[in-house]
């Protein structure tokens, strides 16, 4: 369509010229005293057009000549830019392939070109310079040259480069945090992490580094909170996220120094974490351990109440637990048998009736009956448990209880045999 309009325009111009100069008898008289020149009007028009064209071409030629130095400078700048970009790409390629010495040489070559070529000014010059410093520092870290790494890291973190390349600057800060973590320098890692802007501090890569810093510094509560955020953003697979959160929660529960601190830590766990059998069992065992360390009976009563409250959801699914978890559950409830109320005693008896062949429930029910001086039922349940229990500690306490029951009814022979079996159990 555009070509059609051009043809129409040329046709109109040709018609106009034909009408103007086709039969034009006009003349132009030029006076140059004492001379007079009569010139055709068409000749004058064509002469003016030719003069205009020549003047335009002359001005364009002068402009081209004046632009030659700038073009030469621009050409040299482009050559330097291409060389620097090529060196940075070579450094990155060598870095990814594990050739750290060659990566250092390529990055240093890029920096030398940037420093010796003052005429090379282009929009991404500072960004290339920062990347060259960062690649050189990364290679130095891989080669365990910390002095050279720190030197180029400081050069990459200059304020001038921050203004021109903020994204690359944030990448340099993240690298600095990771190197501090690898050096196990928690204070330096936290200092670098605090320099990150608010937006970069919420990224998954930053949160991963924050998790490593918290674990390295022993800040279990902070590490647990960070792991929850990472799991929420699906930074881990569901199984790995569950494993990481469970491990950190176990560490946090194990660091409690008294029952109040343990209870506060338990309340900080969310509902999904409190539903994990491993965490409930670990909290119960820690509560029993803390109560055993103290001499006050109130601590034992409080610990027994906490253990029953924490294990109540777990007790409802006792049959679906693994044998090791069933054993741990029974061992956690056993210290609180003297304080066992009627409701919990009914739960224990009901569970034992539902799973009559479970040795752990036989043992727990027998010990509960023995606490309430139900000697016959206790002897029956403990006798059944003694034939199927495989856990040495529980089996030893079973034989000790059977020996005490035999002494209670005056059967010294059975008591001695039970004491002997308890002594031989290991």
Secondary structure by P-SEA (a helix, b strand, c coil): caaaaaaaaaaaaaaaaaaacccccbbbbbbcccbbbbbbaaaaaaaaaaaaaaaaaaaaaaaaaaaaaaaaaaaaaaaaaaaaaaaaaaaaaaaaacaaaaaaaaaaaaaaaaaacccccccaaaaaaaaaaaaaaaaaaaacaaaaaaaaaaaaacaaaaaacaaaaaaaaaaaaaaaaaaccaaaaaaaaaaccccccccaaaaaaaaaaaaaacaaaaaaaaaaaaaaaccccaaaaaaaaaaaaaaaaaacccaaaaaaaaaaccccccccaaaaaaaaaaaaaaaaacccaaaaaaaaaaaaaaaaaaaaacccccaaaaaaaaaaaccccccccaaaaaaaaaaaaaccccaaaaaaaaaaaaaacaaaaaaaaaaaaaaccccaaaaaaaaaaaaaaaaaacaaaaaaaaaaaaaacc
